[in-house]
Amino acid sequence: MSSNQTASARDVQHGLLLMSLAMLILPGIDAITKYLSDSLSSGEIAWSRFLFQTLFLLPVVLRGGGLRVGRRLWIHGARGTLIAAATLMFFTSLGSLPLADAISIFFVGPFILTLLSAVFLGERVGWRRLLAVAVGFAGALIVIRPSYETFGLTALLPAGAATAYSCYMVLTRRLVRDDSIAIMQFYTGVFGGLTLSIALWFGAATGIEILTPTWPTATEWLWLAALGVIAAVGHWMIVIAVHRVGASMVAPLQYLEIVGATILGLVFFGDFPDGVTWLGVAIIIGSGLYVFYRERKLSLAADAGLVSATKPNAPLI
């Protein structure tokens, strides 16, 4: 084996390991959110996540040459607003839903992104992937049904979060060739934080419960800081993994997040999905893996000049 091949194999090994670790630690964000939801509003927790994530990334951005303000600043602003909305909806759902249920429903995101990419980015989507998308949505409905009967409209919030996040990813694809990942992540934190600051001001003025801030205790500040650090580190690990081995190879590993969420939910909250929920989860995962398989196959064919190029779904981050 040549030195280049050895390096390539090492990159694959490291990339897959980083992605796996990221998917197992990122549910820590949701566990902390669920723990704090009894004393802090979901809007305040989401705002704190963006605050600490931005502070954590600021030295990285400055060391990398500073910020650039270009014509696409409005796209950064739109991305920040969308990710703020997605985070708020998902964090609100965690106040009631078990971790594994909420994350499983959120994983309709790749299916929504597939449809949005076809409509807005002109990507080709064949009947096989459309069928997989339909089956994936059916799996999500299986997970949502018992949760909806128990928690009402709250059970739909992860799906709303997935929709907002998918729109965020569509805009991300327009920026990824022009801006560094660090700058994109930093602007996401800045504009997400600004959006939620306005929302919290409005919530305090009108008495909306999920947007009414209260001053955290010292211990709660530590948990909020930990949440921001986990978000920044976990997403950075995903970025490195994608750069080393490509999105299409590491994307299927994102379903390990359901494993991490299930473990944390069981250990800290006593929640464990029932048989019907596991059936829905299995359908979502199977359909998602097929979508990734088809997109990877078409991407390889495009590289060989057999079909027009398509862009694989990026992992949910």
C-alpha distance (Angstrom), angle and dihedral (degrees) to the residues before:
residue distance angle dihedral
M1 . . .
S2 3.77 . .
S3 3.81 123.8 .
N4 3.81 89.6 -108.8
Q5 3.77 91.5 53.3
T6 3.81 90.1 47.5
A7 3.80 90.6 51.9
S8 3.78 90.6 48.1
A9 3.80 92.0 51.1
R10 3.80 89.8 48.2
D11 3.80 90.6 51.0
V12 3.80 90.6 51.7
Q13 3.79 91.8 49.0
H14 3.80 93.8 47.5
G15 3.79 93.2 42.9
L16 3.80 93.9 52.2
L17 3.81 91.1 44.8
L18 3.82 92.8 50.6
M19 3.80 92.1 47.9
S20 3.81 91.7 48.9
L21 3.81 92.3 49.4
A22 3.80 91.6 47.2
M23 3.79 92.2 52.5
L24 3.79 91.4 49.6
I25 3.83 95.8 49.1
L26 3.82 100.1 39.1
P27 3.83 93.0 73.1
G28 3.80 83.7 66.5
I29 3.82 85.6 77.9
D30 3.78 90.0 58.7
A31 3.80 93.9 43.7
I32 3.81 91.4 52.9
T33 3.80 89.9 46.6
K34 3.78 92.2 51.3
Y35 3.82 90.7 47.8
L36 3.82 93.2 50.4
S37 3.81 95.6 41.7
D38 3.81 92.0 88.3
S39 3.81 91.9 63.9
L40 3.82 106.6 21.2
S41 3.80 130.4 48.8
S42 3.79 118.6 -110.4
G43 3.80 89.8 -120.8
E44 3.79 91.6 56.7
I45 3.81 92.2 47.4
A46 3.81 91.0 49.9
W47 3.82 91.0 48.0
S48 3.81 90.5 51.1
R49 3.78 91.0 51.3
F50 3.81 91.5 57.4
L51 3.82 92.1 42.8
F52 3.80 95.5 55.1
Q53 3.81 93.3 38.0
T54 3.82 89.6 54.8
L55 3.81 93.2 46.8
F56 3.79 89.8 49.1
L57 3.82 92.7 51.7
L58 3.81 97.3 41.9
P59 3.84 96.0 85.5
V60 3.81 90.2 46.3
V61 3.80 92.0 52.7
L62 3.81 94.1 45.3
R63 3.79 92.0 48.1
G64 3.79 89.6 50.3
G65 3.81 93.9 59.2
G66 3.78 103.8 -74.9
L67 3.78 132.9 -96.2
R68 3.77 126.6 -43.0
V69 3.78 121.6 -151.7
G70 3.78 109.4 -153.9
R71 3.76 141.6 158.1
R72 3.79 91.6 -77.1
L73 3.79 95.5 61.7
W74 3.81 88.2 110.5
I75 3.81 89.2 60.9
H76 3.80 89.6 53.9
G77 3.80 87.8 50.5
A78 3.79 92.5 49.9
R79 3.80 90.9 47.8
G80 3.79 90.5 51.2
T81 3.79 91.9 50.7
L82 3.80 92.5 48.7
I83 3.80 95.2 47.6
A84 3.81 89.5 46.6
A85 3.81 89.8 53.9
A86 3.81 91.7 46.1
T87 3.81 92.4 48.8
L88 3.80 93.1 47.1
M89 3.81 93.2 50.6
F90 3.79 93.5 45.9
F91 3.81 94.9 45.3
T92 3.82 89.8 48.5
S93 3.81 90.1 53.6
L94 3.81 91.0 53.1
G95 3.79 90.1 65.0
S96 3.82 87.5 72.6
L97 3.80 112.0 11.3
P98 3.81 125.7 76.1
L99 3.82 112.0 -105.6
A100 3.80 95.6 -115.3
D101 3.81 93.2 48.7
A102 3.80 93.6 50.1
I103 3.80 94.4 47.7
S104 3.81 92.4 44.7
I105 3.81 91.1 54.3
F106 3.81 89.6 46.0
F107 3.80 88.9 59.0
V108 3.80 90.6 77.4
G109 3.82 80.5 85.9
P110 3.83 96.2 94.1
F111 3.80 90.1 52.7
I112 3.81 92.4 50.1
L113 3.80 89.9 45.9
T114 3.80 90.4 52.7
L115 3.80 90.8 55.0
L116 3.82 94.1 43.8
S117 3.80 91.7 48.5
A118 3.79 89.8 54.4
V119 3.80 92.5 49.6
F120 3.81 101.9 39.5
L121 3.81 104.9 22.4
G122 3.79 98.7 36.7
E123 3.80 94.0 -123.2
R124 3.78 116.8 162.0
V125 3.80 115.1 -112.1
G126 3.80 116.7 -175.9
W127 3.77 129.1 -155.4
R128 3.81 93.0 -96.2
R129 3.79 93.3 60.1
L130 3.80 91.6 42.2
L131 3.81 88.8 53.9
A132 3.83 90.1 48.5
V133 3.81 89.4 50.4
A134 3.83 90.9 51.9
V135 3.81 91.3 48.8
G136 3.81 90.1 47.9
F137 3.79 91.2 53.4
A138 3.80 89.0 49.8
G139 3.81 88.5 54.4
A140 3.80 90.0 50.9
L141 3.80 90.4 52.6
I142 3.81 89.3 53.8
V143 3.82 89.4 55.1
I144 3.81 93.1 42.9
R145 3.83 96.7 48.5
P146 3.83 100.9 74.1
S147 3.81 91.1 35.9
Y148 3.81 90.6 51.5
E149 3.79 91.2 51.1
T150 3.82 89.7 52.9
F151 3.81 104.0 34.2
G152 3.82 104.6 21.3
L153 3.80 120.2 -150.9
T154 3.82 91.0 -3.3
A155 3.82 87.0 78.0
L156 3.81 89.0 64.4
L157 3.81 94.6 54.7
P158 3.84 95.2 86.1
A159 3.81 88.8 54.6
G160 3.81 89.5 50.5
A161 3.79 88.8 49.0
A162 3.81 90.1 50.9
T163 3.81 90.5 52.2
A164 3.81 93.1 50.9
Y165 3.79 90.3 45.2
S166 3.80 92.2 50.9
C167 3.81 90.1 53.5
Y168 3.81 87.1 49.8
M169 3.82 89.8 53.7
V170 3.81 91.9 50.5
L171 3.81 89.1 56.8
T172 3.80 90.0 44.1
R173 3.79 89.9 60.0
R174 3.80 88.9 57.7
L175 3.80 91.3 55.9
V176 3.77 105.0 36.4
R177 3.82 95.1 88.7
D178 3.81 94.8 48.9
D179 3.81 106.1 40.0
S180 3.79 134.2 44.6
I181 3.78 118.9 -109.2
A182 3.82 90.7 -116.3
I183 3.81 92.4 56.1
M184 3.80 92.0 45.4
Q185 3.81 91.8 50.3
F186 3.81 91.3 45.7
Y187 3.80 93.7 51.3
T188 3.80 88.9 46.4
G189 3.80 88.8 58.1
V190 3.81 93.7 44.3
F191 3.79 97.4 49.0
G192 3.80 93.5 36.2
G193 3.79 89.0 53.0
L194 3.82 92.4 47.1
T195 3.80 91.4 50.2
L196 3.78 92.3 50.6
S197 3.82 91.7 44.3
I198 3.80 88.9 59.8
A199 3.81 90.2 44.6
L200 3.82 91.9 51.3
W201 3.80 91.7 48.9
F202 3.80 89.1 51.5
G203 3.80 91.2 45.3
A204 3.79 92.5 51.3
A205 3.80 90.6 49.5
T206 3.79 95.3 48.1
G207 3.81 101.5 32.3
I208 3.83 97.1 -118.0
E209 3.79 102.7 167.5
I210 3.81 99.7 -143.5
L211 3.82 90.5 49.1
T212 3.80 100.2 42.3
P213 3.83 110.9 108.6
T214 3.80 125.6 -147.3
W215 3.80 127.0 -173.3
P216 3.83 108.8 -96.3
T217 3.78 122.9 -131.3
A218 3.81 119.5 -114.7
T219 3.80 90.4 -98.1
E220 3.80 91.9 49.3
W221 3.82 90.2 51.2
L222 3.80 88.5 55.5
W223 3.80 91.2 51.1
L224 3.81 90.8 48.1
A225 3.81 90.9 50.2
A226 3.80 90.0 49.4
L227 3.80 89.0 51.6
G228 3.81 91.4 54.6
V229 3.81 92.9 46.5
I230 3.82 92.2 49.9
A231 3.81 89.7 50.0
A232 3.81 93.8 49.6
V233 3.82 95.9 43.1
G234 3.80 95.0 42.4
H235 3.79 93.8 49.5
W236 3.79 91.4 45.1
M237 3.81 89.5 54.2
I238 3.80 89.1 52.5
V239 3.80 90.8 50.9
I240 3.81 91.9 51.7
A241 3.81 91.3 46.8
V242 3.81 92.3 50.7
H243 3.80 91.6 48.2
R244 3.80 92.1 50.9
V245 3.79 101.9 45.7
G246 3.82 107.6 6.6
A247 3.78 132.8 -101.8
S248 3.79 95.9 -92.5
M249 3.82 92.7 59.4
V250 3.80 98.3 47.5
A251 3.81 98.8 34.3
P252 3.84 95.6 85.1
L253 3.81 88.8 57.8
Q254 3.79 89.4 67.1
Y255 3.80 88.0 84.6
L256 3.80 87.8 71.5
E257 3.80 83.4 79.1
I258 3.80 87.7 75.1
V259 3.82 88.4 55.9
G260 3.80 92.0 50.7
A261 3.81 91.6 46.5
T262 3.81 92.0 48.9
I263 3.81 92.1 51.6
L264 3.82 93.7 47.6
G265 3.79 92.1 44.1
L266 3.79 91.9 51.7
V267 3.82 96.5 43.8
F268 3.81 99.5 43.2
F269 3.80 105.6 24.1
G270 3.79 105.3 22.6
D271 3.83 92.3 -121.3
F272 3.80 121.7 143.6
P273 3.83 125.3 167.7
D274 3.79 116.9 -111.6
G275 3.80 125.6 -129.2
V276 3.81 95.3 -89.7
T277 3.79 91.5 51.2
W278 3.81 91.4 49.5
L279 3.82 88.9 52.4
G280 3.80 90.2 54.5
V281 3.80 91.1 45.5
A282 3.81 90.9 51.4
I283 3.82 91.0 51.2
I284 3.82 91.8 48.6
I285 3.80 92.6 48.6
G286 3.81 93.8 44.8
S287 3.80 92.8 48.9
G288 3.80 92.0 44.9
L289 3.79 92.7 50.6
Y290 3.79 90.0 50.6
V291 3.81 91.1 51.8
F292 3.82 89.4 51.4
Y293 3.81 90.5 46.9
R294 3.80 92.8 51.9
E295 3.78 93.3 46.3
R296 3.79 92.0 48.4
K297 3.79 90.6 48.9
L298 3.81 91.9 50.1
S299 3.80 90.7 45.5
L300 3.80 91.0 54.3
A301 3.80 89.9 47.1
A302 3.81 89.6 50.9
D303 3.80 90.4 52.0
A304 3.79 87.4 53.8
G305 3.81 90.3 50.4
L306 3.79 95.0 -113.7
V307 3.81 98.9 118.8
S308 3.77 137.2 9.7
A309 3.77 113.2 -81.3
T310 3.77 122.8 -94.4
K311 3.76 128.5 -173.2
P312 3.81 118.5 -121.0
N313 3.75 119.7 -126.2
A314 3.77 111.7 -91.8
P315 3.79 117.1 -128.4
L316 3.75 118.2 -93.5
I317 3.76 107.9 -97.9
